[in-house]
Amino acid sequence: MEASNTSIEAIPTYAGIDKMKTKLVAERYSIEYNSLHNRMTKLGIKPSKEGRESFLSGTDIELLDRLHSHLSISGNTFSNFVIEEGEAMPLEPKSLELTKSTNKNTSITSNEALIEVLNLFAERQCDILTPQKKLLEATEHSFLLTTEQVSRIVGLSHSTISSWKTGTRKLGFLFHKEHEGASVVWKVSRAS
């Protein structure tokens, strides 16, 4: 996850501004536009277009401010950021699409989406050592984990896990990349 060293207190406030160019919003957080785009995607924010320029609303900027503040704290990631006031929870883009509603209720696209949201809520309410316990279980049973499984266990994006080299160390465990046909799987062992 990318986190800027700029704390939210160092960011100037723009009271009364109803929109801002996306380029200026990236500068506001001292991050590259690609990082801002990643944040907007995770939060389901779509800028409005006026000619060739893209703009974000004041509400979107407030949400990005909260995310920036959250990411500035050591150990915080996208995966443990929850949009407050019952609007939505950021998820992997392919896993579920929730839409923000002006009446602060969450619009859910299907019963499956509701079940997935409830499952995600249950996962987030679990023991804080759950990632280590799941990795220990994988080690003890010699389970091979998919990149998606490792991603969910350690709370990092699929692309981050995919970029790991064999022997990557995380949370006191070593991850060894193996191949099963065309698929990549991970063998987990305890780091000594």
LOTOR-218302 format. One line per field, with one value per residue (C-alpha): residue in three letters; chain; residue number from 1; x, y, z. Coordinates in steps of 0.02 Angstrom, whole numbers. Each point is the difference from the previous one (the first is absolute). Example, Ala and Ser with C-alpha at 12.3 -4.5 7.8 and 13.67 -1.06 7.14 Angstrom:
BEGIN
type = (Ala Ser)
mol = (A A)
seq = (1 2)
x = (615 69)
y = (-225 172)
z = (390 -33)
//
This chain:
BEGIN
type = (Met Glu Ala Ser Asn Thr Ser Ile Glu Ala Ile Pro Thr Tyr Ala Gly Ile Asp Lys Met Lys Thr Lys Leu Val Ala Glu Arg Tyr Ser Ile Glu Tyr Asn Ser Leu His Asn Arg Met Thr Lys Leu Gly Ile Lys Pro Ser Lys Glu Gly Arg Glu Ser Phe Leu Ser Gly Thr Asp Ile Glu Leu Leu Asp Arg Leu His Ser His Leu Ser Ile Ser Gly Asn Thr Phe Ser Asn Phe Val Ile Glu Glu Gly Glu Ala Met Pro Leu Glu Pro Lys Ser Leu Glu Leu Thr Lys Ser Thr Asn Lys Asn Thr Ser Ile Thr Ser Asn Glu Ala Leu Ile Glu Val Leu Asn Leu Phe Ala Glu Arg Gln Cys Asp Ile Leu Thr Pro Gln Lys Lys Leu Leu Glu Ala Thr Glu His Ser Phe Leu Leu Thr Thr Glu Gln Val Ser Arg Ile Val Gly Leu Ser His Ser Thr Ile Ser Ser Trp Lys Thr Gly Thr Arg Lys Leu Gly Phe Leu Phe His Lys Glu His Glu Gly Ala Ser Val Val Trp Lys Val Ser Arg Ala Ser)
mol = (A A A A A A A A A A A A A A A A A A A A A A A A A A A A A A A A A A A A A A A A A A A A A A A A A A A A A A A A A A A A A A A A A A A A A A A A A A A A A A A A A A A A A A A A A A A A A A A A A A A A A A A A A A A A A A A A A A A A A A A A A A A A A A A A A A A A A A A A A A A A A A A A A A A A A A A A A A A A A A A A A A A A A A A A A A A A A A A A A A A A A A A A A A A A A A A A)
seq = (1 2 3 4 5 6 7 8 9 10 11 12 13 14 15 16 17 18 19 20 21 22 23 24 25 26 27 28 29 30 31 32 33 34 35 36 37 38 39 40 41 42 43 44 45 46 47 48 49 50 51 52 53 54 55 56 57 58 59 60 61 62 63 64 65 66 67 68 69 70 71 72 73 74 75 76 77 78 79 80 81 82 83 84 85 86 87 88 89 90 91 92 93 94 95 96 97 98 99 100 101 102 103 104 105 106 107 108 109 110 111 112 113 114 115 116 117 118 119 120 121 122 123 124 125 126 127 128 129 130 131 132 133 134 135 136 137 138 139 140 141 142 143 144 145 146 147 148 149 150 151 152 153 154 155 156 157 158 159 160 161 162 163 164 165 166 167 168 169 170 171 172 173 174 175 176 177 178 179 180 181 182 183 184 185 186 187 188 189 190 191 192)
x = (0 60 -5 64 103 -114 -120 -177 38 127 -129 -86 -188 -112 -159 -141 80 -121 124 185 105 62 177 -9 -72 151 115 -100 57 174 -34 8 -160 6 -7 -148 -86 27 -77 -149 -28 6 -127 -113 30 -22 53 -113 64 -6 83 171 8 -56 -71 -41 -142 23 -79 123 146 -61 -3 174 61 -61 83 163 -1 -35 142 121 -11 126 -79 -160 -47 -143 -66 -27 -78 -189 -101 -97 -182 -61 39 110 155 146 27 103 -74 -50 -78 -152 -71 -89 -67 -7 -170 -41 -111 148 -72 99 -74 39 -12 -55 -30 173 75 -89 67 176 -12 -57 143 125 -72 18 181 40 -75 113 152 140 122 -106 128 139 -115 -52 182 49 -141 60 177 -54 -106 120 -138 45 -89 -53 53 -181 1 165 -69 -154 98 134 -112 103 -55 9 126 113 3 30 154 79 156 20 64 -101 -20 -162 -76 135 -28 94 -93 71 -68 -38 -88 -142 -18 -30 -55 107 -22 87 78 7 129 43 146 138)
y = (0 173 121 176 79 151 -2 63 144 65 3 167 -3 68 48 43 -71 -113 -74 -12 -62 -178 57 124 -134 -112 147 30 -171 8 -160 -48 5 -191 -16 120 -99 -160 81 64 -173 -85 126 -5 184 55 177 110 62 176 3 -80 33 -120 66 -74 62 68 -158 -109 106 -18 -190 2 109 -132 -138 100 27 -186 -54 121 -101 -143 -169 66 -60 13 -165 64 166 8 142 68 50 -163 47 -143 -102 5 -171 -77 70 -171 -68 111 165 110 171 152 73 177 -65 -92 -172 -130 -54 -182 -71 -178 -127 -71 171 8 -170 51 162 -98 -123 144 79 -166 -16 175 -38 -150 -22 123 -146 -85 29 -82 -142 -34 1 -116 -119 3 -39 -142 -84 38 91 85 168 95 180 52 -98 78 171 -22 -71 135 143 54 16 -144 98 29 -186 -42 112 -94 -103 -172 17 157 21 68 -13 -124 -119 -35 -14 -113 17 -162 -44 -122 -4 181 51 75 -69 45 -117 81 -40 78 120 -43)
z = (0 -35 144 -11 137 -8 147 -20 118 -127 -139 -24 21 -136 90 -116 -157 -92 -125 -38 -147 28 -39 145 115 -36 38 160 66 -80 -97 -183 -102 -17 190 7 -138 101 154 -100 -75 171 67 -153 -38 -181 -44 -104 -168 -67 -169 23 187 138 163 171 108 175 71 -96 62 180 -21 -79 146 123 -100 -12 188 27 -116 84 161 5 -33 -77 -174 -122 65 177 -52 17 -70 147 11 -77 -179 -60 37 -123 -78 -137 -162 -69 160 24 -54 125 -41 112 32 55 140 77 -33 -96 -166 -33 -174 46 138 -37 33 168 48 -50 101 153 -23 -14 157 93 -59 63 170 28 110 -36 -18 -133 -141 101 55 -180 -57 143 -50 -181 61 115 -135 -143 -94 -163 -11 -154 -23 37 164 55 -49 109 148 8 -58 -150 -181 -122 -106 152 41 -185 1 146 -32 77 178 40 188 75 175 55 -147 -160 -163 -135 -177 -89 -162 -28 -188 -52 176 137 176 161 127 171 134 167 -5 122)
//
